[in-house]
Amino acid sequence: MMLNMTRIQATLLKSVLLTTCLVAAQLAYAKDAQVWLERAGLAAKTLNYTGTYFYHHGEHVEVLRVAHRADGKNELNKVEVLDGPHREFIRINDEVYCHLADGKTVRVDRNAVQRFFPSVLPDNPGRLTNHYVPKLGGNEKVAGRNCQVVILAPRDNYRYTQMLWLDTATALPLKTRTVDERGATVSMFVFSEIEIGKQPDRAVFDVRMAGKKMQAASFARSRGHETWEMTPPPGYQTTFEVMRAMPGRKQPALHRGYSDGMSSFSLFIEPTLPNVQALEGLSTEGAINIYSRRLDGHKVTALGEVPAVTLLESANSVQRKP
């Protein structure tokens, strides 16, 4: 009897030790993944690089060229769309300019523009752990360079899984992939070729104003927040708010952006037009989920590369302030 008890105790002790080791390994693994994320965020801002990448979203593919220059005092970024109507974005520190195919140059607020790949991480990657579990994946090659895969697994159903392929030599993100709850790819950025370390010429980032029509696109806080309120899901914060002119509409729509640092979505509130049947309910357009509803003579629309439940709960929480 005593011998059997000893064996049982030994088995239990082994089980406890194994569980403790597994937990410790998981914590160390998460810590290592967090270190990679910190390095990646810094690399995208401080390294010099030029390259060409593909942006896959839904059934669409865009080809873009990026150049990034950092000299310790200034950060310069240029992204040029290589297919379709010509567009290019130039960021000089906190000033962002967009050259359009019609000859206009639009100056916009940096916070209103989605971060330029490969700068996909927030200023403080550590806060992502509130809503994602960082994990180390395997090692793969992207654009001929060895990469460490880091996975951000969502802690709830309000966001998708985010995967990052980080250059092992510099930690610069060379590929990102957003994956839905079924394991399908929602969108993906991936470099086809990249040169890291060589500083692009300063002239590459000149804002060409000769013959251009400057059009300001202000993203200052509008007065819409005085009328409408919305409760976003946990972790999502307002990134901008603007009254945006809509095609074929006399009255502008309130446009708000929300983000958790990796995932983002937009909310539009606009007056409904008489005798016009507006689409309502949930729909999908490529990689974008869209949800619309009517409220007090207005149309409320939430859309983004986020789970449908995020949009449903957000749009359904909109109400007029008393």
N, C-alpha and C positions, 0 to 999 in steps of 0.2 A: 504494500500500500504506500509506504514512504517513498519507495523507488518510483512508483507511478506519479506521485505528487511532484517529485523532483523533476521528472521528465516534463510534466505539464508546465511547471514553473519555468524550466529552461526554454520550452517552446514559446511561452508567453514573453519571456525576456527577449528572445531573438526577434519576435514579432514587433515588440516595442522599439528595439534598437533599429530594426529595418525601417519602420515607419519614421522614426526620428531622422535617420540618415536621408530618407527620401524627401522629407520636408526641408531639411537643411540644404539638400542639393537643389530643390526647387527654388528656395529663397536665393541661393547663390546664383542660380541660372537667371532669375529675374533681375538680380542686381547687375549681372554682367550685361544683360540686354539693355538695362537702363543706362549703363555706361556707354554702350554703343549709340544709343539715341542722343545722349548729351554730345558725344563727339560728332555725330551726323549733323546736328543742328548748327554746331559751330563751324564745321567744314563748309557747309553750303554758303555761309556768310563771309568767311575769311579766305577761302582758297580762290585762286585764279583758274578759270577753266573755260573752254569752248567746246561745243559739241552739237550733234544733231540727235533729236529724239522723236519718238512716235507717241502720240496720245490716242489710245483706243478707248472709245466710249460708245457702248451699244454696238451698232453695226458701222459706226463711223470711225475713220482713222485720219488724223492730221499729222503732218510732218512739220516740225519746228526746229529752229536753230537758236541756240542760246549762247551768250557770251557774258562772262562775269569777271569783274575786275575789283580787287580789294587791295588798297595800299596802306591800310592802317588808319587813314583819315577819312576816306570816302569809299562807299560801296556803290558800284555801277553795275547795272544789269540790263541786258537787251534780249528780247525774245522776238523772233521774226517767224511769221507763218509762211511756210514755203509753198503751200498749195492752196488753191482757191483764191478769193479776193485778198490782195496784199494788205497785211496789217503787221504793225510792229509796235512793241511796247518797250519803252526805255525808262528805267528807274535810276534816278540820281539821288542817292540817300532816300529822303522821304518824298521826293517829287516824282510823280509817275506821269508819263506822256504816252499817248497812243496816236500813232500815225495811221490814218485810214486811207482806204483806196480812193475815196473821193477828193483827196487833197487836204482834208481837215486834220488839224492836230488837236486832240482833246487832252486837257490836263485834268487828272482825276486824283482823288485822295488815295494814298497807298493802302489804307485799311479797307477801301471799298473794292479792291482788286484781289482776286484769289492769288495766293503766293505763287511765284513763278517756280516751277520745277527746275532744279532739284531741291529748292528751299521749301520743303513741305511740312517741316516740323514747327511748332510754336516756339516763341522765345524762351519759354520755360517748359521743356519736354517732361519734366518731373510731374507736372500736374496731370499729365495724361493717365497716370497710374490710378487716378480716382475713378476712371471709367473704362480703362483698358488694363489687361494683364500682359506685360511685356514678356516675350519668350524668345529664346534663341532657336533658329531653325538650322538648316544645313548650310553647306557652302556650294555656291554655284558661280558660273562665269556670266558676266554681262559685258558686252562690247569688248570682249577679249580680256577682261580684268576679273580677278578673283573677288568674290563678294561673300559677306556674311549675311545670311537672311535673319531678319528680326521680325517677329510677329506680334502685333497688338491685337489680342483677343478681347472682344467687348465683354464687359461685366453684366450687361443687360441687353435687351432687345431693341434699344433705341439707336444703335449704330452698327455698322458693318465691321468685319475684320479688316485690318490694314496690314499689309505685308511690305517690308522694305528690304531691298538688296543694297547693302552698304559696302563700298570698296574697302577691302581689307587693309590697303596701304594708307588711305586717307580718311575713311569713314563717310565719304561723300555718297549720298544716295544715287544709285545708277538706275534703279528701277523701283516702281511702287505698284502695288496691285490692291484694289479694293474688292473684297469677296463677300457675297451675300450669305444669308443663313443656309442656303442650299449648296454652297461651295462654288457657285458660278461667279465668273469675273464680271464685275460691274464696270470698272474702268481700269486703265493701266497706262503708266508712263514708262518708257524704256529707251535708254540711249542705244543708238546703233553705232555711234563712234563718239569718242570724247578724248580731249587732251587736257590733262591736269597739270598745273604748275606754271605754265607759260602765261604771262600777263598780256591780255589783249591790248591793242593800241588804244589810247585815250580817244582818238578820233572816231572810233566805232560807236561811241555813246553820245556823239554830238546830236543835239536836238535841232534838226534842220527846220528853221522857221521861214527861210526865204520862200515867198510865194504861198505860204501856208495860211489858213484861216484858223486862228486860235479859238477854240470853243471850250469854255470852262464847263466842267461837269462837277458841280459841287455836291459833296456827300455830307454836308453839315447836317446836324440834327434838325429834322423838320418839326412842324407843329403837330404832326399826326399823332405823336405820343400823348398829346393832351386829350385825344378823343378815343383812341383804341388801346386796349391792353390785351396781352397774351401771355400765357404761362408756358414756356418751353419745357421740354423734358429735362431731367437732371443733367447738368454739365454744359448745356448749351447757353451761350451768352450772346447778347446783341453785339454785332460787330459794326453795323452802320445802319443809318436810316435816312431816306431821301424821298422826296416827292418826285416821281418819275413820269415824264410825258409818255403816253402810250399811243401807238399808231392808230389813227382813226378815232381817237377820243379827244374831246375838248377838255375834259378834266383829268388831271394827273392822278396816278395811283400811288398810294403809300407803299414803299418797298423797304423791308427790313431784312437784314442778313443775320443769321445765327450760326455759331460754330462752337464745337467743343475742343478745338485745337487741331483736329484731324478731319472730322466730318462736318459738313455744313449744309444749310438749306436756306431758302428764301421764302418770305411771306409777302403777298401782295394783297392790298385792300383797295378796291376801286368801285365807284358808283356803277350800278347796273343801268343799261340803256333800255328805254321802253321798247316793247315789241321785238326785242332781241332775245333769242333763246340761248342762254349761256350754258356751257357744259358744266355738269355737276357730278360729284362722286369721285371715285379713284380711277386713275388711268396711268399708263406708262408710255413714255416716249423715249425710245432708245434706252439709255442707262438711267434716265430720270423718272422718278415716281412723282405723280401730280395728284393733288386732292383739292377739290373746289366745293364750296357751299355758298348759299345765299344767307345774308344777315342784314336786316334793317335797310333794305334797298341797296345793298352793296354785295359785291362778289368777293369772297375771301379765297385765296389760292395759296397753297403751300407746295413747294417743289424742291427737289434736290436728290443727290445720290445718297439717300438714307432710307432705312426701312419705312414701309407704308405706315406703321403704327406711329412713328415719329411725326409724320405729317398730319395724320388723323387727329391725334391728341392735341397737336399744336393749333391747327385751324379750328377745331371744335372748342378750344378754350378762349377764342377771341370774343371779346364783348366790348360794348361801349362803356366808357368810364361814366359812373353816375354823376 
